[in-house]
Amino acid sequence: MTTLPNDDLELAAVLYKHMLNREFSNGIVTGTLDSSLDFDDVVQRLGDKVRSQNPATKRLEWHPPKGRFFNSLDDVLTAPARRIAPPERFYLIVTDQIYRADQDDLPVEIRNYFTAAKLYSLLMTVADHHGGASADAKTLIFLNGGKVEITPQYSVADLHELGRLDDFEREFIVSDAHKDQKQTIIKTVLAELFTGRNKFPFSELLARFDDFFGRVQSNYQLYVAEFSFHKVKDEVEKEKLDAMIKLNKVFSDIQNQLLAIPVALVLVGGQMEDKGSWTSKNILIWIGVLVFSILMSLLVSNQRNTLKAVKDEIDQQKRQIETKYRSIAARFNEVYEEIDRRHLVQKRLILVVDVLVAISFLITTGMLLLLSGVIQLP
């Protein structure tokens, strides 16, 4: 004799397989029990699930577990509640199998059913309201400058693989980052996908899920880019201000020393003696200008190195922006172009100072040679 399981769903599956001329309709299994099972034992196991019995012919009518025993997947989807939330376990006569969502070896059709129901459940967490005539047939209502309502209508023919459903759940439902904005994006995309329609069946969203998810991702990337832009803009503006101050300071640090250049020329012109020969006074004045020129050259060289260090720091910051925020880096080009222009101006001013120091020394040397009689004016 066949051993009967204790689980009610497994018991129903075993009994159905052991019935002759069997039929399942309107929630009732009808048939004749085969000889491998003890009729009285089966009746006892079924208890109040037995609708009618005939021990002489072993004819039996009984109720299998309600909402978990079906002819096919089409029967499962006849109830709106089961389109939204699949039974934890259910049996299909057509395949003679019991299924549950956590199985690893689910047939494609059954797996697609579970993923479709999961998508509907995920959208329920985003919906502003749940409508519908009954609690078991909840429609999804999204409000975002208008009203969009999704009804839980789909059939086996509408099921297909939702390969990126886990990505959708992880990125836009579970994640806490920008949660409110993500929900707004989902509602906006739904309104865009079904423009001009405020109510449509879930089957249409299933058919366009890849397009839906792609748009949601694109819109979110745009939002993140804009969010990052304002954040980085504040950072870049602060760096720009610091850079401008450092660049201007390079020249302002030597402005007082620049006053010594015309003073040196006045000293040379007013103190050198025209003796027509070498004099110690003229030579001392020339030596003083030489020392001054050397010191000024060293100062200018130091400021040129400081200017280069500031420029290197700015370039490093620019490269970091281009690496970390590649999608929006180009929007800061104008800021760095302005800094580059200021750097060029400061670089030219340093060059002018260098040239003035050289000219001052050349003039002093020329006057020394002229007043000492080494060279004669025509």
NORWOSUL-V734338 format. One record per pair of residues at least 12 apart in sequence whose ideal C-beta (glycine too) atoms are under 8 Angstrom apart, sorted by sequence separation. I is the first residue (numbers start at 1). J is the second residue. D is the distance in Angstrom with one decimal. If there is no record, write none. Layout:
# NORWOSUL-V734338
i = [I | I]
j = [J | J]
d = [D | D]
This chain:
# NORWOSUL-V734338
i = [2 | 19 | 20 | 50 | 51 | 67 | 88 | 95 | 129 | 139 | 193 | 16 | 19 | 20 | 49 | 88 | 101 | 127 | 128 | 139 | 172 | 272 | 15 | 19 | 20 | 39 | 49 | 76 | 124 | 127 | 128 | 129 | 138 | 172 | 271 | 318 | 16 | 18 | 19 | 40 | 49 | 67 | 86 | 127 | 128 | 137 | 190 | 193 | 2 | 18 | 39 | 46 | 76 | 124 | 126 | 12 | 43 | 123 | 268 | 15 | 18 | 42 | 131 | 193 | 267 | 318 | 18 | 39 | 68 | 73 | 132 | 193 | 67 | 70 | 72 | 120 | 132 | 39 | 68 | 69 | 70 | 71 | 72 | 73 | 267 | 268 | 15 | 68 | 69 | 70 | 71 | 72 | 190 | 193 | 267 | 314 | 28 | 67 | 68 | 70 | 71 | 189 | 192 | 69 | 32 | 33 | 264 | 314 | 32 | 189 | 15 | 32 | 33 | 64 | 86 | 123 | 189 | 31 | 32 | 86 | 264 | 31 | 314 | 30 | 186 | 189 | 15 | 29 | 30 | 86 | 185 | 188 | 29 | 85 | 120 | 260 | 311 | 4 | 28 | 29 | 83 | 84 | 310 | 2 | 11 | 28 | 29 | 83 | 185 | 1 | 2 | 11 | 28 | 29 | 185 | 261 | 1 | 27 | 73 | 77 | 84 | 85 | 260 | 307 | 1 | 4 | 27 | 73 | 76 | 83 | 84 | 4 | 116 | 182 | 185 | 27 | 148 | 181 | 257 | 307 | 24 | 29 | 73 | 84 | 144 | 150 | 307 | 4 | 19 | 116 | 148 | 178 | 181 | 257 | 113 | 116 | 119 | 122 | 144 | 148 | 304 | 307 | 142 | 143 | 144 | 162 | 165 | 172 | 24 | 142 | 146 | 158 | 164 | 168 | 178 | 254 | 113 | 115 | 116 | 119 | 122 | 145 | 148 | 160 | 164 | 167 | 171 | 178 | 254 | 304 | 15 | 24 | 109 | 112 | 115 | 118 | 122 | 126 | 144 | 154 | 159 | 160 | 162 | 303 | 16 | 112 | 125 | 142 | 151 | 153 | 154 | 155 | 158 | 168 | 172 | 112 | 119 | 142 | 148 | 149 | 150 | 151 | 153 | 154 | 158 | 164 | 171 | 178 | 254 | 109 | 111 | 112 | 115 | 148 | 149 | 150 | 151 | 152 | 153 | 253 | 300 | 118 | 122 | 147 | 148 | 149 | 150 | 151 | 12 | 80 | 84 | 146 | 150 | 154 | 251 | 12 | 84 | 108 | 250 | 300 | 80 | 84 | 300 | 9 | 81 | 150 | 9 | 13 | 80 | 81 | 250 | 8 | 12 | 79 | 80 | 126 | 250 | 296 | 297 | 300 | 9 | 9 | 126 | 247 | 250 | 297 | 126 | 296 | 123 | 247 | 246 | 293 | 293 | 243 | 293 | 84 | 293 | 24 | 83 | 83 | 243 | 83 | 243 | 289 | 290 | 80 | 289 | 80 | 290 | 239 | 289 | 16 | 77 | 13 | 77 | 239 | 286 | 12 | 17 | 77 | 285 | 286 | 9 | 9 | 74 | 9 | 74 | 120 | 286 | 13 | 73 | 285 | 13 | 236 | 283 | 116 | 119 | 282 | 119 | 10 | 9 | 232 | 282 | 116 | 119 | 282 | 247 | 232 | 279 | 248 | 278 | 240 | 244 | 247 | 251 | 258 | 261 | 265 | 268 | 272 | 276 | 277 | 229 | 232 | 236 | 243 | 247 | 250 | 261 | 264 | 268 | 272 | 275 | 276 | 277 | 228 | 274 | 275 | 276 | 237 | 240 | 244 | 248 | 251 | 258 | 265 | 269 | 273 | 275 | 228 | 229 | 233 | 236 | 240 | 243 | 247 | 251 | 254 | 261 | 265 | 268 | 272 | 228 | 232 | 250 | 264 | 225 | 229 | 225 | 221 | 83]
j = [14 | 31 | 32 | 62 | 63 | 79 | 100 | 107 | 141 | 151 | 205 | 29 | 32 | 33 | 62 | 101 | 114 | 140 | 141 | 152 | 185 | 285 | 29 | 33 | 34 | 53 | 63 | 90 | 138 | 141 | 142 | 143 | 152 | 186 | 285 | 332 | 31 | 33 | 34 | 55 | 64 | 82 | 101 | 142 | 143 | 152 | 205 | 208 | 18 | 34 | 55 | 62 | 92 | 140 | 142 | 29 | 60 | 140 | 285 | 33 | 36 | 60 | 149 | 211 | 285 | 336 | 37 | 58 | 87 | 92 | 151 | 212 | 87 | 90 | 92 | 140 | 152 | 60 | 89 | 90 | 91 | 92 | 93 | 94 | 288 | 289 | 37 | 90 | 91 | 92 | 93 | 94 | 212 | 215 | 289 | 336 | 51 | 90 | 91 | 93 | 94 | 212 | 215 | 93 | 57 | 58 | 289 | 339 | 58 | 215 | 42 | 59 | 60 | 91 | 113 | 150 | 216 | 59 | 60 | 114 | 292 | 60 | 343 | 60 | 216 | 219 | 46 | 60 | 61 | 117 | 216 | 219 | 61 | 117 | 152 | 292 | 343 | 37 | 61 | 62 | 116 | 117 | 343 | 36 | 45 | 62 | 63 | 117 | 219 | 36 | 37 | 46 | 63 | 64 | 220 | 296 | 37 | 63 | 109 | 113 | 120 | 121 | 296 | 343 | 38 | 41 | 64 | 110 | 113 | 120 | 121 | 42 | 154 | 220 | 223 | 66 | 187 | 220 | 296 | 346 | 64 | 69 | 113 | 124 | 184 | 190 | 347 | 45 | 60 | 158 | 190 | 220 | 223 | 299 | 156 | 159 | 162 | 165 | 187 | 191 | 347 | 350 | 186 | 187 | 188 | 206 | 209 | 216 | 69 | 187 | 191 | 203 | 209 | 213 | 223 | 299 | 159 | 161 | 162 | 165 | 168 | 191 | 194 | 206 | 210 | 213 | 217 | 224 | 300 | 350 | 62 | 71 | 156 | 159 | 162 | 165 | 169 | 173 | 191 | 201 | 206 | 207 | 209 | 350 | 64 | 160 | 173 | 190 | 199 | 201 | 202 | 203 | 206 | 216 | 220 | 161 | 168 | 191 | 197 | 198 | 199 | 200 | 202 | 203 | 207 | 213 | 220 | 227 | 303 | 159 | 161 | 162 | 165 | 198 | 199 | 200 | 201 | 202 | 203 | 303 | 350 | 169 | 173 | 198 | 199 | 200 | 201 | 202 | 64 | 132 | 136 | 198 | 202 | 206 | 303 | 65 | 137 | 161 | 303 | 353 | 134 | 138 | 354 | 64 | 136 | 205 | 65 | 69 | 136 | 137 | 306 | 65 | 69 | 136 | 137 | 183 | 307 | 353 | 354 | 357 | 68 | 69 | 186 | 307 | 310 | 357 | 187 | 357 | 186 | 310 | 310 | 357 | 358 | 310 | 360 | 152 | 361 | 93 | 152 | 153 | 313 | 154 | 314 | 360 | 361 | 152 | 361 | 153 | 364 | 314 | 364 | 93 | 154 | 91 | 155 | 317 | 364 | 91 | 96 | 156 | 364 | 365 | 89 | 90 | 155 | 91 | 156 | 202 | 368 | 96 | 156 | 368 | 98 | 321 | 368 | 202 | 205 | 368 | 206 | 98 | 98 | 321 | 371 | 206 | 209 | 372 | 339 | 325 | 372 | 342 | 372 | 335 | 339 | 342 | 346 | 353 | 356 | 360 | 363 | 367 | 371 | 372 | 325 | 328 | 332 | 339 | 343 | 346 | 357 | 360 | 364 | 368 | 371 | 372 | 373 | 325 | 371 | 372 | 373 | 335 | 338 | 342 | 346 | 349 | 356 | 363 | 367 | 371 | 373 | 327 | 328 | 332 | 335 | 339 | 342 | 346 | 350 | 353 | 360 | 364 | 367 | 371 | 328 | 332 | 350 | 364 | 327 | 331 | 328 | 327 | 202]
d = [7.0 | 3.4 | 4.5 | 5.0 | 6.3 | 7.6 | 6.4 | 7.3 | 4.1 | 4.9 | 7.7 | 6.0 | 6.4 | 7.8 | 5.1 | 7.6 | 4.9 | 4.1 | 5.8 | 6.9 | 7.8 | 5.7 | 7.5 | 5.9 | 5.8 | 8.0 | 4.6 | 6.5 | 7.1 | 5.8 | 5.9 | 7.5 | 6.9 | 6.5 | 5.6 | 7.9 | 7.9 | 6.3 | 6.9 | 7.3 | 7.6 | 7.3 | 6.5 | 5.7 | 4.5 | 6.3 | 7.7 | 6.2 | 6.7 | 4.9 | 5.8 | 5.1 | 7.7 | 6.2 | 7.3 | 7.6 | 7.4 | 5.5 | 6.1 | 7.6 | 5.9 | 7.2 | 6.4 | 7.0 | 6.8 | 5.3 | 5.2 | 5.1 | 5.0 | 6.5 | 7.7 | 6.0 | 5.9 | 6.3 | 6.0 | 7.6 | 8.0 | 7.6 | 6.3 | 7.2 | 7.0 | 7.3 | 7.1 | 8.0 | 7.9 | 6.4 | 7.4 | 4.6 | 5.2 | 5.7 | 4.9 | 4.5 | 7.4 | 7.2 | 7.9 | 7.2 | 6.0 | 7.8 | 6.5 | 7.0 | 6.3 | 6.1 | 6.9 | 7.9 | 6.5 | 4.4 | 5.5 | 5.6 | 5.2 | 4.6 | 6.4 | 5.5 | 5.6 | 7.7 | 6.6 | 7.0 | 5.1 | 7.7 | 7.3 | 5.9 | 5.8 | 6.7 | 7.5 | 7.6 | 5.9 | 6.3 | 7.8 | 8.0 | 5.0 | 5.0 | 5.8 | 6.8 | 7.1 | 6.3 | 6.2 | 6.6 | 5.3 | 7.4 | 5.7 | 5.6 | 7.8 | 6.4 | 7.5 | 5.0 | 6.3 | 7.3 | 7.6 | 6.6 | 4.7 | 6.5 | 5.6 | 8.0 | 6.2 | 5.7 | 5.5 | 7.6 | 6.8 | 6.1 | 6.1 | 7.5 | 5.5 | 6.8 | 7.6 | 7.1 | 6.0 | 7.0 | 7.6 | 6.9 | 7.3 | 7.2 | 6.9 | 7.2 | 6.4 | 6.3 | 6.8 | 6.5 | 7.1 | 7.7 | 6.6 | 5.9 | 7.4 | 8.0 | 6.3 | 7.8 | 6.4 | 7.7 | 6.2 | 5.8 | 7.4 | 7.7 | 5.1 | 7.6 | 5.8 | 6.3 | 7.8 | 5.8 | 6.2 | 8.0 | 3.7 | 5.4 | 7.8 | 6.4 | 7.8 | 7.4 | 5.8 | 7.6 | 7.7 | 6.3 | 7.4 | 4.5 | 6.0 | 4.1 | 7.8 | 5.4 | 7.1 | 5.8 | 5.8 | 7.5 | 7.0 | 5.9 | 7.1 | 7.4 | 6.8 | 7.0 | 7.0 | 7.4 | 7.5 | 7.4 | 7.1 | 5.4 | 7.6 | 6.0 | 6.8 | 4.0 | 4.7 | 6.5 | 5.8 | 7.3 | 6.2 | 6.6 | 7.3 | 7.8 | 5.5 | 5.8 | 7.3 | 6.0 | 6.2 | 5.8 | 6.9 | 3.8 | 5.1 | 7.0 | 5.3 | 7.4 | 7.4 | 6.0 | 7.7 | 7.6 | 8.0 | 6.2 | 7.8 | 7.4 | 5.9 | 3.9 | 6.8 | 5.3 | 7.8 | 7.5 | 5.8 | 6.4 | 7.9 | 7.4 | 5.4 | 6.0 | 4.4 | 6.5 | 5.2 | 5.5 | 5.9 | 6.6 | 6.0 | 7.8 | 5.1 | 5.1 | 7.7 | 7.8 | 7.4 | 6.5 | 4.0 | 7.8 | 7.7 | 6.9 | 5.4 | 5.9 | 7.4 | 5.9 | 7.9 | 7.3 | 5.3 | 5.4 | 7.8 | 6.3 | 4.9 | 7.9 | 3.5 | 6.4 | 5.2 | 8.0 | 6.0 | 6.7 | 5.4 | 5.2 | 5.5 | 7.3 | 3.7 | 5.1 | 4.8 | 7.6 | 7.1 | 6.8 | 5.5 | 7.1 | 5.4 | 7.2 | 6.9 | 6.1 | 7.2 | 4.5 | 7.8 | 5.9 | 4.6 | 5.4 | 7.5 | 6.7 | 6.6 | 5.2 | 4.1 | 6.2 | 4.6 | 7.5 | 7.6 | 6.3 | 5.1 | 7.0 | 6.8 | 5.0 | 6.1 | 7.8 | 7.9 | 7.7 | 4.2 | 6.7 | 7.2 | 5.0 | 5.9 | 5.4 | 5.8 | 6.6 | 6.7 | 6.4 | 7.5 | 6.7 | 5.9 | 7.7 | 7.1 | 5.8 | 5.4 | 6.0 | 4.6 | 7.2 | 5.3 | 7.8 | 6.2 | 6.7 | 7.3 | 7.8 | 7.8 | 5.6 | 7.4 | 6.8 | 6.2 | 6.6 | 6.0 | 5.9 | 7.1 | 6.4 | 7.5 | 5.4 | 7.4 | 7.7 | 4.9 | 5.3 | 7.0 | 5.1 | 5.5 | 6.2 | 5.4 | 5.9 | 7.1 | 5.8 | 7.7 | 6.0 | 8.0 | 6.7 | 5.2 | 5.2 | 5.8 | 5.5 | 6.6 | 5.6 | 4.8 | 7.0 | 6.9 | 7.4 | 5.7 | 5.7 | 4.8 | 7.5 | 4.3 | 7.4 | 7.3 | 6.0 | 7.3 | 5.1 | 7.6 | 6.3 | 7.3 | 6.7 | 8.0 | 7.9 | 4.8 | 7.5 | 5.6 | 6.1 | 7.8 | 5.1 | 6.9 | 6.7 | 5.2 | 7.6 | 5.7 | 5.3 | 6.0 | 7.4 | 7.3 | 7.2 | 5.1 | 6.4 | 5.4 | 7.9 | 7.5]
